[in-house]
Amino acid sequence: NKTVMDALKSAFGEVPTVTGMTRSAPIMILANPDTGSFTILMIGPEMSCVMATGTDLENIMRGDPA
């Protein structure tokens, strides 16, 4: 997992931004706040899987979401 995150940081400047849980596994969104590029990873015990990549990521959550 660390190797994938290191590679995404080195290649695209993406850093962990959001984590969450699906029914089957945790996910992590890595993003570059300057370029808007992002990668969604599904994190497994032995390996991580790239689920999606993209551009133009925008943070729409402002303040306290509750």
All heavy atoms as an XYZ file, in Angstrom:
476
protein
N       0.828     -1.198      0.000
C       0.000      0.000      0.000
C       0.864      1.251      0.000
O       0.562      2.201     -0.695
C      -0.949      0.005      1.189
C      -1.955     -1.135      1.135
O      -2.240     -1.656      0.082
N      -2.473     -1.514      2.272
N       1.898      1.243      0.835
C       2.773      2.407      0.906
C       3.488      2.630     -0.423
O       3.656      3.767     -0.851
C       3.776      2.245      2.047
C       4.648      3.456      2.230
C       5.061      3.605      3.660
C       6.065      4.697      3.881
N       5.713      5.992      3.370
N       3.860      1.554     -1.105
C       4.530      1.683     -2.395
C       3.622      2.362     -3.414
O       4.060      3.233     -4.162
C       4.956      0.297     -2.921
O       5.793     -0.311     -1.942
C       5.702      0.400     -4.212
N       2.349      1.999     -3.452
C       1.395      2.625     -4.374
C       1.248      4.099     -4.035
O       1.285      4.957     -4.922
C       0.023      1.913     -4.313
C      -1.020      2.680     -5.102
C       0.136      0.490     -4.801
N       1.104      4.417     -2.761
C       0.943      5.819     -2.360
C       2.202      6.622     -2.663
O       2.114      7.765     -3.107
C       0.556      5.913     -0.891
C      -0.860      5.421     -0.654
S      -1.520      5.763      0.981
C      -0.533      4.668      1.978
N       3.375      6.031     -2.452
C       4.627      6.711     -2.781
C       4.728      6.979     -4.283
O       5.144      8.060     -4.701
C       5.834      5.890     -2.321
C       6.001      5.875     -0.810
O       5.406      6.733     -0.121
O       6.729      4.987     -0.319
N       4.315      6.000     -5.091
C       4.369      6.161     -6.546
C       3.415      7.257     -7.013
O       3.770      8.065     -7.885
C       4.035      4.838     -7.227
N       2.198      7.307     -6.445
C       1.237      8.336     -6.837
C       1.704      9.725     -6.412
O       1.505     10.705     -7.134
C      -0.142      8.024     -6.247
C      -0.836      6.812     -6.871
C      -2.057      6.416     -6.049
C      -1.211      7.088     -8.312
N       2.348      9.806     -5.259
C       2.877     11.099     -4.818
C       4.012     11.545     -5.732
O       4.068     12.699     -6.152
C       3.354     11.021     -3.366
C       3.848     12.354     -2.850
C       4.195     12.301     -1.389
C       4.606     13.676     -0.903
N       4.954     13.666      0.511
N       4.901     10.611     -6.055
C       6.043     10.941     -6.898
C       5.625     11.311     -8.324
O       6.107     12.295     -8.885
C       7.003      9.747     -6.933
O       8.076      9.998     -7.802
N       4.719     10.537     -8.906
C       4.336     10.748    -10.304
C       3.348     11.889    -10.506
O       3.427     12.615    -11.497
C       3.744      9.458    -10.875
N       2.402     12.041     -9.567
C       1.303     12.992     -9.777
C       1.125     14.019     -8.668
O       0.237     14.862     -8.742
C      -0.026     12.231     -9.957
C       0.021     11.214    -11.052
C       0.086      9.865    -10.760
C       0.023     11.610    -12.381
C       0.141      8.920    -11.780
C       0.076     10.680    -13.400
C       0.141      9.322    -13.095
N       1.937     13.912     -7.607
C       1.785     14.840     -6.486
C       0.539     14.572     -5.671
O       0.066     15.436     -4.938
N      -0.028     13.352     -5.790
C      -1.260     13.014     -5.070
C      -0.951     12.508     -3.669
O      -0.025     11.720     -3.473
C      -2.050     11.957     -5.845
C      -2.544     12.476     -7.170
C      -3.306     11.442     -7.978
O      -3.456     10.289     -7.534
O      -3.757     11.810     -9.073
N      -1.716     12.992     -2.718
C      -1.553     12.604     -1.311
C      -2.900     12.136     -0.764
O      -3.952     12.529     -1.275
C      -1.004     13.772     -0.467
C       0.407     14.139     -0.895
C      -1.907     14.986     -0.554
N      -2.888     11.288      0.280
C      -4.154     10.838      0.859
C      -5.006     12.016      1.301
O      -4.535     12.943      1.962
C      -3.708      9.992      2.054
C      -2.332      9.539      1.704
C      -1.733     10.684      0.933
N      -6.275     11.991      0.900
C      -7.193     13.090      1.175
C      -8.423     12.627      1.937
O      -8.893     13.298      2.844
C      -7.627     13.751     -0.151
O      -6.463     14.119     -0.876
C      -8.457     14.977      0.084
N      -8.974     11.481      1.542
C     -10.213     10.966      2.128
C     -10.094      9.458      2.278
O      -9.524      8.792      1.421
C     -11.422     11.280      1.205
C     -12.701     10.683      1.755
C     -11.581     12.766      1.000
N     -10.622      8.929      3.384
C     -10.745      7.485      3.541
C     -12.193      7.158      3.865
O     -12.936      7.997      4.363
C      -9.845      6.930      4.670
O     -10.215      7.537      5.902
C      -8.385      7.189      4.395
N     -12.573      5.938      3.560
C     -13.935      5.493      3.846
C     -13.999      3.984      3.791
O     -13.025      3.318      3.458
N     -15.164      3.453      4.080
C     -15.343      2.008      4.116
C     -16.483      1.606      3.189
O     -17.557      2.196      3.219
C     -15.663      1.592      5.554
C     -15.582      0.142      5.824
S     -13.877     -0.380      5.727
C     -14.117     -2.126      5.840
N     -16.241      0.618      2.319
C     -17.297      0.018      1.520
C     -17.755     -1.246      2.244
O     -17.237     -1.570      3.307
C     -16.809     -0.350      0.108
O     -15.875     -1.431      0.212
C     -16.156      0.836     -0.577
N     -18.673     -1.980      1.657
C     -19.106     -3.232      2.279
C     -17.977     -4.249      2.365
O     -17.949     -5.073      3.265
C     -20.258     -3.843      1.498
C     -21.540     -3.097      1.664
C     -22.645     -3.797      0.943
N     -23.888     -3.057      1.120
C     -25.029     -3.448      0.662
N     -25.113     -4.571     -0.026
N     -26.104     -2.729      0.871
N     -17.049     -4.183      1.417
C     -16.022     -5.222      1.355
C     -14.621     -4.776      1.751
O     -13.810     -5.611      2.133
C     -15.975     -5.807     -0.056
O     -15.724     -4.784     -1.002
N     -14.317     -3.502      1.665
C     -12.944     -3.065      1.940
C     -12.886     -1.552      2.129
O     -13.752     -0.827      1.653
C     -12.027     -3.464      0.790
N     -11.834     -1.094      2.788
C     -11.633      0.352      2.893
C     -11.202      0.938      1.550
O     -10.611      0.248      0.724
C     -10.525      0.508      3.936
C      -9.896     -0.825      4.081
C     -10.839     -1.841      3.540
N     -11.526      2.213      1.346
C     -11.058      2.935      0.167
C     -10.305      4.179      0.621
O     -10.460      4.646      1.749
C     -12.203      3.348     -0.784
C     -13.160      4.322     -0.088
C     -12.913      2.158     -1.361
C     -13.989      5.131     -1.060
N      -9.489      4.684     -0.287
C      -8.759      5.917     -0.030
C      -8.748      6.729     -1.314
O      -8.575      6.169     -2.399
C      -7.332      5.618      0.407
C      -6.512      6.861      0.687
S      -4.845      6.463      1.262
C      -5.223      5.821      2.878
N      -8.979      8.023     -1.188
C      -8.854      8.920     -2.330
C      -7.594      9.741     -2.125
O      -7.427     10.383     -1.087
C     -10.077      9.843     -2.471
C     -11.344      9.007     -2.669
C      -9.871     10.823     -3.626
C     -12.628      9.806     -2.703
N      -6.715      9.669     -3.105
C      -5.507     10.475     -3.113
C      -5.701     11.565     -4.149
O      -6.267     11.301     -5.220
C      -4.285      9.627     -3.466
C      -3.952      8.546     -2.439
C      -4.597      7.238     -2.816
C      -2.479      8.401     -2.278
N      -5.269     12.764     -3.848
C      -5.502     13.877     -4.767
C      -4.349     14.862     -4.730
O      -3.629     14.968     -3.742
C      -6.797     14.592     -4.409
N      -4.202     15.580     -5.822
C      -3.268     16.692     -5.904
C      -4.114     17.957     -5.843
O      -4.869     18.250     -6.774
C      -2.473     16.632     -7.212
C      -1.485     17.761     -7.338
O      -1.759     18.892     -6.952
N      -0.329     17.469     -7.893
N      -4.016     18.719     -4.749
C      -4.866     19.901     -4.599
C      -4.573     21.002     -5.614
O      -5.423     21.839     -5.872
C      -4.580     20.372     -3.172
C      -3.251     19.794     -2.830
C      -3.134     18.521     -3.613
N      -3.382     20.985     -6.208
C      -3.027     22.025     -7.175
C      -3.536     21.719     -8.584
O      -3.980     22.616     -9.298
C      -1.511     22.223     -7.213
C      -0.970     22.729     -5.887
O      -1.666     23.526     -5.219
O       0.132     22.302     -5.498
N      -3.487     20.437     -8.984
C      -3.878     20.078    -10.351
C      -5.277     19.486    -10.441
O      -5.861     19.449    -11.519
C      -2.905     19.051    -10.949
O      -3.019     17.819    -10.224
C      -1.469     19.553    -10.902
N      -5.814     18.965     -9.317
C      -7.129     18.339     -9.328
C      -7.115     16.887     -9.759
O      -8.169     16.259     -9.863
N      -5.923     16.321    -10.018
C      -5.883     14.898    -10.362
C      -6.177     14.075     -9.117
O      -5.901     14.503     -7.996
C      -4.520     14.512    -10.944
O      -3.518     14.518     -9.951
N      -6.769     12.875     -9.320
C      -7.086     12.023     -8.181
C      -7.056     10.557     -8.569
O      -7.178     10.203     -9.743
C      -8.441     12.374     -7.565
C      -9.607     12.059     -8.456
C     -10.253     10.833     -8.387
C     -10.068     12.988     -9.372
C     -11.333     10.547     -9.217
C     -11.141     12.721    -10.202
C     -11.778     11.482    -10.121
N      -6.884      9.704     -7.555
C      -6.916      8.255     -7.702
C      -7.731      7.693     -6.550
O      -7.560      8.106     -5.410
C      -5.494      7.656     -7.663
O      -4.721      8.248     -8.711
C      -5.515      6.147     -7.843
N      -8.622      6.754     -6.859
C      -9.385      6.062     -5.823
C      -8.823      4.656     -5.706
O      -8.771      3.914     -6.693
C     -10.885      6.006     -6.156
C     -11.434      7.427     -6.300
C     -11.644      5.222     -5.080
C     -12.877      7.493     -6.761
N      -8.365      4.306     -4.495
C      -7.799      2.989     -4.223
C      -8.735      2.190     -3.341
O      -9.331      2.734     -2.406
C      -6.469      3.110     -3.468
C      -5.295      3.775     -4.144
C      -4.118      3.832     -3.167
C      -4.897      3.027     -5.390
N      -8.843      0.888     -3.602
C      -9.456     -0.041     -2.667
C      -8.294     -0.733     -1.969
O      -7.389     -1.248     -2.633
C     -10.361     -1.044     -3.358
C     -11.092     -1.943     -2.368
S     -12.353     -2.971     -3.158
C     -13.657     -1.754     -3.353
N      -8.298     -0.699     -0.650
C      -7.173     -1.197      0.132
C      -7.472     -2.602      0.630
O      -8.444     -2.816      1.359
C      -6.902     -0.275      1.346
C      -6.815      1.190      0.920
C      -5.677     -0.734      2.098
C      -5.658      1.540      0.061
N      -6.627     -3.551      0.257
C      -6.766     -4.924      0.723
C      -5.620     -5.283      1.651
O      -4.658     -4.532      1.773
N      -5.703     -6.438      2.306
C      -4.656     -6.831      3.248
C      -3.309     -7.091      2.574
O      -2.266     -6.866      3.176
C      -5.196     -8.093      3.908
C      -6.270     -8.593      3.002
C      -6.780     -7.406      2.239
N      -3.325     -7.539      1.341
C      -2.088     -7.872      0.638
C      -1.730     -6.882     -0.465
O      -0.576     -6.790     -0.861
C      -2.183     -9.280      0.037
C      -2.402    -10.369      1.062
C      -1.219    -10.535      1.996
O      -0.069    -10.414      1.527
O      -1.455    -10.773      3.190
N      -2.738     -6.191     -1.021
C      -2.482     -5.269     -2.116
C      -3.580     -4.217     -2.210
O      -4.647     -4.377     -1.636
C      -2.385     -6.023     -3.442
C      -3.701     -6.603     -3.914
S      -3.600     -7.359     -5.532
C      -3.072     -9.002     -5.077
N      -3.268     -3.167     -2.937
C      -4.250     -2.118     -3.225
C      -4.626     -2.196     -4.693
O      -3.811     -2.558     -5.533
C      -3.667     -0.741     -2.934
O      -3.405     -0.599     -1.577
N      -5.860     -1.836     -4.992
C      -6.371     -1.878     -6.363
C      -6.811     -0.474     -6.767
O      -7.566      0.169     -6.040
C      -7.588     -2.788     -6.379
S      -7.602     -3.951     -7.676
N      -6.343      0.004     -7.912
C      -6.800      1.288     -8.427
C      -8.198      1.091     -9.001
O      -8.401      0.299     -9.915
C      -5.846      1.843     -9.504
C      -6.415      3.107    -10.127
C      -4.468      2.103     -8.912
N      -9.169      1.794     -8.431
C     -10.561      1.669     -8.868
C     -10.922      2.735     -9.900
O     -11.756      2.504    -10.762
C     -11.505      1.771     -7.669
C     -11.247      0.737     -6.592
S     -11.262     -0.964     -7.182
C     -12.972     -1.165     -7.566
N     -10.307      3.907     -9.786
C     -10.606      4.989    -10.732
C      -9.521      6.052    -10.644
O      -8.869      6.205     -9.606
C     -11.960      5.613    -10.422
N      -9.337      6.774    -11.729
C      -8.462      7.942    -11.754
C      -9.202      9.046    -12.483
O     -10.141      8.777    -13.244
C      -7.128      7.650    -12.478
O      -7.406      7.332    -13.838
C      -6.367      6.512    -11.820
N      -8.786     10.277    -12.256
C      -9.470     11.350    -12.946
C      -8.823     12.702    -12.745
O      -7.757     12.834    -12.156
N      -9.525     13.716    -13.231
C      -9.059     15.098    -13.142
C     -10.192     15.976    -12.635
O     -11.336     15.535    -12.512
C      -8.622     15.613    -14.531
O      -9.740     15.558    -15.418
C      -7.469     14.806    -15.096
N      -9.871     17.201    -12.351
C     -10.844     18.224    -11.958
C     -11.566     17.908    -10.654
O     -12.747     18.248    -10.492
C     -11.871     18.464    -13.083
C     -11.202     18.894    -14.376
O     -10.334     19.785    -14.308
O     -11.525     18.336    -15.432
N     -10.871     17.266     -9.723
C     -11.471     17.003     -8.412
C     -11.708     18.333     -7.703
O     -10.861     19.222     -7.716
C     -10.541     16.125     -7.568
C     -11.105     15.686     -6.225
C     -12.212     14.658     -6.445
C     -10.010     15.088     -5.366
N     -12.866     18.465     -7.109
C     -13.231     19.694     -6.409
C     -13.842     19.337     -5.068
O     -14.726     18.489     -4.988
C     -14.241     20.489     -7.247
C     -14.613     21.796     -6.628
C     -15.598     22.558     -7.505
O     -15.674     22.310     -8.710
O     -16.308     23.406     -6.932
N     -13.395     19.982     -4.031
C     -13.934     19.764     -2.695
C     -15.193     20.603     -2.533
O     -15.146     21.824     -2.541
C     -12.900     20.139     -1.632
C     -13.387     19.890     -0.228
O     -14.482     19.381     -0.026
N     -12.565     20.245      0.732
N     -16.340     19.930     -2.377
C     -17.592     20.675     -2.212
C     -18.076     20.679     -0.772
O     -19.031     21.362     -0.447
C     -18.693     20.133     -3.145
C     -18.977     18.670     -2.865
C     -18.317     20.358     -4.594
C     -20.178     18.123     -3.611
N     -17.427     19.898      0.103
C     -17.802     19.878      1.507
C     -17.180     21.085      2.210
O     -15.972     21.263      2.180
C     -17.347     18.595      2.184
C     -17.833     18.475      3.627
S     -17.223     16.997      4.451
C     -18.206     15.754      3.651
N     -18.006     21.880      2.794
C     -17.519     23.078      3.479
C     -17.954     23.013      4.938
O     -19.120     22.734      5.241
C     -18.125     24.350      2.866
C     -17.951     24.444      1.377
C     -16.668     25.205      1.037
N     -16.624     25.526     -0.382
C     -15.828     24.904     -1.245
N     -15.036     23.955     -0.864
N     -15.827     25.262     -2.506
N     -17.048     23.257      5.850
C     -17.393     23.309      7.264
C     -17.840     21.971      7.818
O     -17.483     20.921      7.319
N     -18.660     22.000      8.826
C     -19.160     20.809      9.505
C     -20.258     20.172      8.672
O     -21.291     20.793      8.429
C     -19.688     21.195     10.889
C     -20.115     19.991     11.716
O     -19.985     18.845     11.237
O     -20.557     20.201     12.852
N     -20.064     18.882      8.230
C     -21.068     18.269      7.384
C     -22.348     17.879      8.116
O     -23.345     17.555      7.497
C     -20.354     17.019      6.853
C     -19.321     16.715      7.881
C     -18.914     18.062      8.451
N     -22.359     17.911      9.429
C     -23.540     17.465     10.190
C     -24.654     18.481     10.188
O     -24.590     19.617     10.021
C     -23.151     17.158     11.618
